[in-house]
C-alpha cells in the first residue's frame, strides 16, 4: 500500500486539498472490489507512524494518508499482522 499511496500522491492532478479524499475514496473502491473476490488476498504496507516526524509537508501528508489507508485495510481484514525485526505479531 505504501508504494500505491506514493504513486497516487505523485500523479495527483487535482487540487492539493482534495488529495486525501481522492486517495481514500480510491482505496474504499479497492476494498469494495476485494469483497467480491472468492480468494484470499494479502495486503502489505509500511508503517510510517513509529519514527521521526518528516520535515517536509509533502512527506508528512504521505505518512498521514498512508496511516489512514492502513487503518482502513486493517479494519476490513479478517486478520492483521505487524512484522518487525523478523517477528510477526498478530494484531487482529
N, C-alpha and C positions, 0 to 999 in steps of 0.2 A: 504494500500500500504506500509506503514512503516514496518509492520511485514514481508511482502513479500520481500522487499528490504533487510531487515536484514537477512532473511533466505538465499537469494541469495548470499549475501556477505559472510556469514558464510560457505556456502557449495561450494564456488567458487574453482575450481581446476585448472583454467588456470593461465596464467601469471598475476601478480598483476596489471600490466599496462593495461591489457585487461578487467579488471573488469567493469569499467564504460560502455564501449561499449557493453559488454556482457549483462549487465542488461538492458541498454536502448534498445538494439535490441530485447531482450525477451519481454520487455514491448510494443514495437511497434507491435510485433506479436500478443500480447494480445489485443491491441486496434483494430488491423485489424480483429480479430475474433469477437470482440464485435459488429462491424458494421453489421455483418451478422445476428445478433440476432434480433428478432422482439418483444422484451420485454424491458421494462425499466431496466436499470442497475444503481445501486448506488455504487459509489466507495468512500471509507472512508480512510483518511490518516491523519497522524500527520503533524503539521507544526513545522519544526525544525530550521527555519532561524530567529526566533524572540527572541532568547535567547542568553545565554552566548556561546562563541566560545569554542568548546570542546578542551581539552588539547591533546588528543591522535590523531595521524594522521588517524588511522582507523575510529574513530568516526567522524572526520571532513569529511572524504571521504564519509561515510554513509550519513551525512547531505547534502553534495553536490549532491550526486546521487539522494537521495530522493527529493530534491528540483527540479531537472531536471525531474524526473518522475512525480511529482505533476504538474509541468508546462505543460507537455505533456498531462496529464489527463485533466486538465482544458481547454486546447486548443481544445481537441477532444470533450469535453462535450457540450451539448446544454445549460446546466445551471451549475453553480458552486456556492457553498455557503461556507462561512467561519463561523465556530461556535466557539464561545469563551465566557466563563463565563455564559453559559446558553442562550446566544443570538445567533441568526442566521442572518447573513448578506449576502444578495445576491450580489455576485461579478461579475456574468455573467448571 
